[in-house]
């Protein structure tokens, strides 16, 4: 219970800091909107097929997330608060608090970006609940993996480039299953049709979160 309580306090701390600076939310939203507008002008709203639009949705979400999710640990290093955080909270609490913040940040990105994508790209799906389930479970895996990688590269000099390079191969299963699940949601409205993709996303999220909880102590202290 104390572990969860400290994780909640860390989440609240990061949330308050984000409201003051608005660095992460501005970065991911601006990147997503600019990319969306650029893509819509370059390929047109009616020229691309539903399969291509499904891929573009996840590509926009992935690279928008890469522009802001790493800041959760970079901020601790820049403000020299990482050592203090190590003294007041266990590594597991720190990971859970940071993971929750990144997950909420990603959900906010999707809430704003998804309606814009539907409108600008003339995108429609039959299975709305299937699409939302794919996005929700995919966001859990994406946030967990990105949080772990952000902790690894926090002390590196080239944080931005290194974060994306390391994240892509690790988060590739989320992109593959997410794109496939979105394509299915375009034509199917039943969860059975996207069962394999949802299971893959759920299994990935469980494995990554479990591995992160086991390894984060070593990553954070080193």
KOLTOR-974592 format. One line per 8 residues: number of its first residue (from 0); their letters; for each residue x, y, z of N, C-alpha, C. Coordinates in steps of 0.1 Angstrom, whole numbers, plus 5000, padded with zeros to 4 digits. Example, Ala and Ser with C-alpha at 12.3 -4.5 7.8 and 13.67 -1.06 7.14 Angstrom:
0) as) 5132/4943/5078/5123/4955/5078/5132/4967/5078; 5128/4978/5071/5137/4989/5071/5129/5000/5079
***
This chain:
0) xxxxxxxx) 5008/4988/5000/5000/5000/5000/5009/5013/5000; 5019/5012/5008/5029/5023/5008/5035/5025/4995; 5038/5014/4988/5044/5015/4974/5035/5022/4965; 5022/5019/4965/5013/5025/4956/5011/5040/4960; 5010/5043/4973/5009/5057/4977/5020/5066/4973; 5032/5061/4974/5044/5069/4969/5044/5070/4954; 5039/5060/4947/5038/5061/4932/5028/5072/4929; 5017/5073/4936/5007/5083/4934/5012/5097/4937
8) xxxxxxxx) 5020/5098/4947/5026/5111/4950/5036/5116/4939; 5043/5106/4934/5053/5110/4923/5045/5114/4911; 5034/5107/4908/5026/5111/4897/5020/5125/4899; 5015/5128/4910/5010/5141/4913/5021/5152/4912; 5033/5149/4916/5044/5158/4915/5047/5161/4900; 5048/5151/4892/5051/5153/4878/5039/5160/4871; 5027/5157/4875/5016/5164/4869/5016/5179/4872; 5019/5182/4885/5020/5197/4888/5031/5204/4881
16) xxxxxxxx) 5043/5197/4879/5054/5203/4872/5050/5204/4857; 5043/5195/4852/5038/5196/4838/5029/5208/4836; 5020/5210/4845/5011/5221/4844/5018/5235/4845; 5030/5235/4851/5038/5247/4852/5045/5250/4839; 5051/5239/4834/5060/5241/4822/5053/5238/4809; 5044/5228/4809/5037/5223/4798/5046/5219/4786; 5058/5214/4790/5068/5210/4780/5064/5198/4772; 5061/5187/4779/5057/5174/4773/5045/5175/4765
24) xxxxxxxx) 5034/5180/4771/5021/5181/4764/5022/5190/4752; 5029/5201/4752/5031/5209/4741/5039/5202/4730; 5049/5195/4734/5058/5189/4724/5050/5178/4716; 5043/5169/4723/5037/5158/4716/5025/5163/4708; 5017/5173/4713/5006/5178/4706/5010/5186/4693; 5020/5194/4695/5024/5202/4683/5030/5192/4673; 5038/5183/4677/5043/5173/4667/5032/5165/4660; 5022/5161/4668/5011/5153/4662/5003/5161/4652
32) xxxxxxxx) 5000/5174/4656/4992/5182/4647/4999/5186/4635; 5012/5190/4636/5020/5194/4624/5021/5182/4615; 5024/5170/4620/5026/5158/4612/5013/5155/4605; 5002/5156/4612/4989/5152/4607/4985/5162/4595; 4988/5175/4597/4985/5184/4586/4994/5182/4574; 5007/5180/4577/5016/5177/4566/5012/5165/4558; 5009/5154/4565/5005/5142/4558/4992/5144/4550; 4983/5151/4555/4970/5153/4548/4972/5161/4536
40) xxxxxxxx) 4981/5171/4536/4984/5178/4524/4992/5171/4514; 5001/5162/4518/5010/5155/4509/5003/5143/4502; 4994/5136/4509/4988/5124/4502/4974/5126/4499; 4968/5137/4505/4953/5139/4503/4945/5131/4512; 4932/5135/4514/4924/5128/4523/4917/5116/4517; 4915/5116/4504/4908/5105/4498/4917/5096/4490; 4930/5100/4487/4939/5092/4479/4943/5079/4486; 4946/5080/4499/4951/5069/4507/4940/5059/4510
48) xxxxxxxx) 4944/5046/4511/4934/5036/4515/4933/5035/4530; 4923/5028/4534/4921/5026/4549/4933/5020/4556; 4939/5010/4549/4951/5004/4555/4962/5013/4557; 4965/5022/4547/4975/5032/4548/4972/5042/4559; 4960/5046/4560/4956/5056/4571/4957/5049/4585; 4955/5037/4586/4957/5030/4599/4971/5030/4603; 4980/5028/4593/4994/5028/4596/4999/5042/4599; 4994/5052/4592/4997/5066/4595/4993/5070/4609
56) xxxxxxxx) 4981/5066/4614/4977/5069/4627/4987/5065/4638; 4991/5053/4637/5001/5048/4647/5015/5054/4645; 5019/5057/4633/5031/5064/4631/5031/5077/4637; 5020/5085/4635/5019/5098/4641/5019/5097/4657; 5012/5087/4662/5011/5086/4677/5025/5082/4682; 5032/5073/4675/5045/5068/4680/5055/5080/4680; 5057/5087/4669/5067/5097/4669/5063/5109/4677; 5050/5112/4679/5046/5123/4688/5049/5119/4702
64) xxxxxxxx) 5047/5106/4706/5051/5102/4719/5066/5102/4722; 5074/5099/4711/5088/5100/4713/5093/5114/4715; 5085/5124/4711/5090/5138/4713/5088/5143/4727; 5080/5136/4735/5077/5141/4749/5078/5132/4760; 5077/5119/4758/5077/5109/4769/5090/5108/4776; 5101/5111/4769/5114/5109/4776/5117/5120/4786; 5109/5131/4786/5112/5142/4794/5109/5139/4809; 5102/5128/4812/5098/5125/4825/5110/5122/4834
72) xxxxxxxx) 5121/5117/4828/5133/5114/4836/5144/5125/4833; 5144/5130/4821/5153/5141/4817/5152/5153/4826; 5139/5156/4830/5136/5167/4839/5143/5165/4852; 5143/5153/4857/5149/5150/4870/5164/5152/4870; 5170/5149/4859/5185/5151/4857/5188/5165/4855; 5180/5173/4848/5183/5187/4845/5181/5195/4858; 5172/5192/4866/5169/5199/4878/5177/5194/4890; 5184/5183/4888/5193/5177/4899/5184/5172/4910
80) xxxxxxxx) 5172/5167/4907/5164/5161/4917/5163/5146/4918; 5171/5140/4909/5171/5125/4908/5176/5119/4921; 5187/5124/4926/5193/5119/4939/5183/5120/4950; 5176/5131/4951/5166/5133/4962/5154/5123/4960; 5150/5120/4948/5140/5111/4945/5144/5097/4949; 5157/5094/4947/5162/5080/4951/5161/5078/4966; 5162/5089/4974/5162/5089/4988/5148/5087/4994; 5138/5093/4987/5125/5094/4993/5115/5083/4988
88) xxxxxxxx) 5119/5076/4978/5110/5066/4972/5118/5054/4967; 5111/5042/4967/5117/5030/4962/5116/5030/4946; 5126/5024/4940/5126/5024/4925/5113/5019/4919; 5106/5009/4925/5094/5004/4920/5083/5015/4920; 5083/5023/4931/5073/5034/4932/5076/5045/4921; 5089/5047/4919/5093/5057/4909/5088/5053/4895; 5091/5041/4892/5087/5036/4879/5071/5037/4877; 5064/5032/4887/5049/5032/4886/5044/5046/4885
96) xxxxxxxx) 5049/5056/4892/5045/5070/4891/5048/5076/4878; 5060/5073/4873/5064/5079/4860/5056/5072/4848; 5054/5059/4850/5046/5052/4840/5032/5057/4839; 5026/5059/4851/5012/5065/4851/5011/5078/4844; 5021/5087/4847/5022/5100/4841/5023/5099/4826; 5032/5091/4821/5033/5089/4806/5021/5083/4800; 5014/5074/4807/5002/5068/4802/4991/5078/4800; 4989/5087/4811/4979/5097/4810/4982/5107/4799
104) xxxxxxxx) 4995/5110/4798/4999/5120/4787/4996/5114/4773; 4998/5101/4772/4995/5095/4759/4980/5094/4756; 4972/5092/4766/4958/5092/4765/4953/5106/4761; 4958/5116/4767/4955/5130/4763/4958/5132/4749; 4970/5128/4744/4974/5129/4730/4963/5122/4721; 4959/5111/4725/4950/5103/4716/4936/5110/4716; 4932/5115/4728/4919/5121/4728/4918/5133/4719; 4929/5141/4718/4929/5152/4709/4932/5149/4695
112) xxxxxxxx) 4941/5140/4693/4946/5136/4679/4936/5128/4672; 4929/5118/4678/4921/5109/4671/4909/5116/4664; 4901/5125/4671/4891/5132/4663/4896/5140/4651; 4908/5146/4653/4914/5154/4643/4918/5145/4631; 4923/5133/4634/4927/5124/4624/4915/5119/4616; 4904/5116/4623/4892/5112/4616/4886/5123/4607; 4887/5135/4612/4882/5146/4604/4891/5150/4592; 4904/5151/4594/4913/5156/4584/4915/5145/4573
120) xxxxxxxx) 4916/5133/4578/4920/5122/4569/4907/5115/4563; 4896/5119/4567/4883/5113/4562/4883/5098/4566; 4887/5095/4578/4889/5081/4583/4877/5076/4590; 4872/5064/4587/4860/5059/4594/4863/5044/4597; 4857/5040/4608/4858/5026/4612/4845/5020/4616; 4844/5007/4614/4831/5000/4618/4831/4997/4632; 4843/4992/4637/4844/4988/4651/4851/4998/4660; 4843/5008/4664/4848/5019/4672/4854/5014/4686
128) xxxxxxxx) 4846/5005/4692/4850/4999/4705/4863/4990/4703; 4864/4984/4692/4876/4976/4689/4888/4985/4688; 4886/4996/4680/4897/5006/4679/4901/5012/4692; 4892/5016/4700/4895/5022/4713/4902/5012/4722; 4898/4999/4721/4905/4989/4729/4919/4987/4725; 4921/4987/4712/4935/4985/4706/4943/4997/4711; 4938/5009/4710/4945/5021/4714/4948/5021/4729; 4939/5017/4737/4941/5017/4752/4951/5007/4756
136) xxxxxxxx) 4950/4994/4751/4960/4984/4755/4973/4987/4749; 4973/4992/4737/4986/4996/4730/4993/5007/4738; 4985/5017/4743/4991/5028/4750/4997/5023/4763; 4992/5013/4769/4998/5008/4782/5012/5002/4778; 5013/4994/4768/5026/4989/4764/5036/4999/4760; 5030/5009/4752/5039/5020/4747/5044/5028/4758; 5036/5031/4768/5040/5040/4779/5050/5032/4788; 5048/5020/4790/5057/5012/4799/5071/5011/4793
144) xxxxxxxx) 5071/5007/4780/5084/5006/4773/5091/5020/4772; 5084/5030/4769/5090/5043/4768/5095/5048/4781; 5088/5045/4792/5092/5050/4805/5105/5043/4809; 5106/5030/4806/5119/5023/4809/5130/5028/4801; 5128/5030/4788/5139/5035/4780/5143/5050/4784; 5133/5058/4788/5136/5071/4792/5145/5072/4804; 5143/5062/4813/5152/5061/4825/5166/5057/4821; 5168/5049/4810/5181/5044/4806/5189/5056/4800
152) xxxxxxxx) 5182/5064/4792/5189/5074/4784/5189/5088/4791; 5184/5089/4803/5183/5102/4810/5196/5109/4812; 5207/5101/4814/5220/5107/4816/5228/5109/4804; 5223/5104/4792/5231/5105/4780/5231/5119/4775; 5240/5122/4766/5241/5136/4761/5231/5138/4749; 5230/5129/4740/5221/5130/4729/5208/5123/4732; 5200/5128/4742/5188/5121/4747/5177/5119/4736; 5174/5130/4729/5163/5129/4720/5165/5119/4709
160) xxxxxxxx) 5176/5119/4702/5179/5110/4691/5180/5095/4697; 5187/5094/4708/5189/5081/4714/5176/5075/4719; 5167/5083/4724/5155/5078/4729/5147/5071/4717; 5146/5078/4706/5138/5072/4695/5145/5060/4689; 5158/5060/4688/5165/5049/4682/5164/5036/4691; 5165/5038/4704/5163/5026/4713/5149/5022/4714; 5140/5031/4713/5126/5028/4715/5120/5020/4703; 5124/5023/4691/5118/5017/4679/5118/5002/4679
168) xxxxxxxx) 5130/4996/4681/5130/4981/4680/5122/4975/4692; 5123/4981/4704/5116/4976/4716/5101/4977/4715; 5096/4988/4709/5082/4991/4708/5076/4987/4695; 5084/4980/4686/5079/4976/4673/5067/4966/4674; 5067/4957/4683/5056/4948/4685/5043/4955/4687; 5043/4966/4695/5031/4974/4697/5026/4981/4684; 5036/4986/4676/5032/4992/4664/5026/4982/4654; 5032/4970/4653/5027/4960/4644/5013/4955/4648
176) xxxxxxxx) 5011/4952/4661/4998/4947/4665/4988/4959/4665; 4992/4971/4668/4983/4982/4668/4978/4985/4654; 4987/4985/4644/4983/4988/4630/4974/4977/4625; 4977/4965/4628/4969/4953/4624/4955/4954/4630; 4955/4957/4643/4942/4958/4650/4933/4970/4645; 4940/4981/4641/4933/4992/4636/4927/4989/4622; 4935/4982/4614/4930/4978/4600/4918/4969/4602; 4918/4960/4611/4906/4951/4614/4894/4959/4618
184) xxxxxxxx) 4896/4969/4627/4885/4977/4632/4879/4985/4621; 4886/4988/4610/4880/4995/4599/4868/4988/4593; 4869/4974/4592/4859/4966/4585/4851/4957/4595; 4856/4955/4607/4850/4945/4616/4846/4952/4629; 4835/4949/4635/4830/4955/4647/4830/4945/4659; 4835/4933/4657/4835/4923/4668/4849/4922/4673; 4850/4919/4686/4863/4917/4693/4870/4904/4688; 4862/4895/4684/4867/4882/4680/4876/4884/4668
192) xxxxxxxx) 4873/4893/4659/4881/4895/4647/4895/4900/4650; 4896/4908/4661/4909/4914/4664/4914/4907/4677; 4909/4895/4680/4914/4888/4692/4929/4886/4693; 4935/4882/4682/4949/4879/4682/4957/4892/4685; 4953/4903/4679/4960/4915/4681/4959/4920/4695; 4947/4920/4700/4944/4924/4714/4952/4915/4724; 4953/4902/4722/4960/4893/4730/4975/4897/4730; 4980/4899/4718/4994/4903/4716/4998/4916/4723
200) xxxxxxxx) 4989/4926/4722/4991/4939/4729/4991/4937/4744; 4981/4929/4749/4980/4927/4763/4992/4919/4769; 4996/4908/4761/5008/4901/4766/5021/4909/4766; 5022/4918/4756/5034/4926/4755/5034/4936/4767; 5022/4942/4770/5022/4951/4782/5025/4944/4795; 5020/4932/4797/5023/4924/4809/5038/4921/4810; 5044/4917/4799/5058/4913/4799/5067/4925/4801; 5064/4936/4795/5072/4948/4796/5071/4954/4810
208) xxxxxxxx) 5059/4955/4815/5057/4960/4829/5064/4952/4839; 5063/4938/4838/5069/4929/4847/5085/4930/4846; 5090/4931/4834/5104/4932/4832/5109/4945/4838; 5102/4956/4836/5106/4969/4840/5106/4970/4856; 5096/4964/4862/5096/4963/4877/5108/4955/4882; 5112/4945/4875/5123/4937/4880/5136/4943/4878; 5138/4951/4867/5150/4956/4863/5152/4971/4866; 5142/4978/4870/5143/4992/4871/5152/4996/4883
216) xxxxxx) 5152/4988/4893/5161/4991/4905/5176/4992/4900; 5180/4983/4891/5194/4984/4886/5195/4996/4877; 5186/4998/4868/5187/5009/4858/5187/5022/4866; 5179/5024/4875/5177/5037/4882/5189/5040/4891; 5195/5030/4898/5206/5032/4907/5219/5034/4899; 5220/5028/4887/5232/5029/4879/5232/5041/4871
***
